[in-house]
Amino acid sequence: MIGPGSGVRVFLAAGITDMRCGIAGLCARAKRALAEDPASGAVFVFRGRMGDRLKILHWDGQGFCLYYKVLERGHFPCPKATEGKVALTPAQMSMLWEGMDWRQPRWTSAPTRM
């Protein structure tokens, strides 16, 4: 995925989003439900009802980019909250996009400390 830089703010919309929404609908949700300006340069992540779909909305300075991913198996982890937003780091967003549980990341092999 071609995405924003490391210093960007990332917001995961809590609850369920209608995946039929396009850019205009997701912008409206970002304004209304998340109380954020969709053209601020922040990244907005929306999860579908079944949990196997994500949409990511991002303003790149020239227009909106909309990324959409559907998992073949499994589901994307989500916060317990049913409304509002959860702030993520860009690293947590990358883990979420890959289908990993960003809430409890673990090293597959602990780094060597010197």
N, C-alpha and C positions, 0 to 999 in steps of 0.2 A: 504494500500500500504506500503510495506517495502521500506523505502527510505533513503536518505543520512541524515547526522546530521544537526544540526541547523546552523553551521558556513559555509555551502557550498554556493558557488556562483550559482545563477540560471539565465539563459538567456532564454527569450521567443523570438523565431524567429518571426519577424514581417512579415506580408504577408501570402501567402498561400504556403503550402508544399504538395507535392504529397504523399498521404498516402500509395502508393504502395512501397515507399522507405523502405528498411530494414536498418539494422545497418550500412552497408557500405555507402549507399546513404545518410543517415543522418549525418554520420561522414564527408562526403565530403561537405555537405551543411554547417556544423558547421565551417569547415576550410575555405571554399570559401566565403560564404555569411556573416557569423558572425565574421570571422577573429579570431577564437578561436581554441585552441587545444582540440579536443574531449576527449583526454586521460588526461586532466588536473585535473579531479575530479569534474569539474563543471557539473551542470545539464542543459540539453538543452531541451526546450519544443517546439514542433512543432504542428501547428494547420492545419486541413484540409480545403478544399475549402468550404464545406457546414457548417463548424463551429461546427459540432457535434462530431468531432473526435480529439483526442490529442495523440501524441506520445511523450514520455519522454525518453531521452537517457542519460545514466550515466555510467561513468567508476568507478568501485568499487575497483580498485587496482589489480584485477585478470582478469577482462574481462568486456565487456559492458553488461549493463542491459537495456532492452527495455520494457517500459510499454506502453500499448495501451488501450485507453478507448473510448467507443462509447456511447453517451447519447441516451436514449430511446426517450426523448422529450427535446426540447430546444436546446441551443447551448452554447458553451464556449465563454465568452467575449474576445475580442481581442483589441489590441491597434490600433489607427488610422493610424499609420505608415504602409507603404507598403513594406519597405525593412529595413534591419539592424536588430537590436536586442533591447530588452527592458530588463533591469535588474530587477529582482523580488527578494523579500525576500523569505525565505523558507515558511513563513506564507502565503504570497500571492500565492505561488505556490500551497500550500495545498488548499486554497480557490478556485483557478482555477480548480484544479483536482476534486473538489466537485461540480463544475458547478456554483459557486458563483461569483458575480461580484467583483473581487479583486481590481478594481479601486476605488470603493466607498464603502468600508465595513462599516457596521453600527452595533451598539450593538442592540441586540434584547431586552435587558434590561440593561440599563446603570449601571455600577458598582457603588456600594455604596462607597462613599469617607468619610473617618473619619478624 
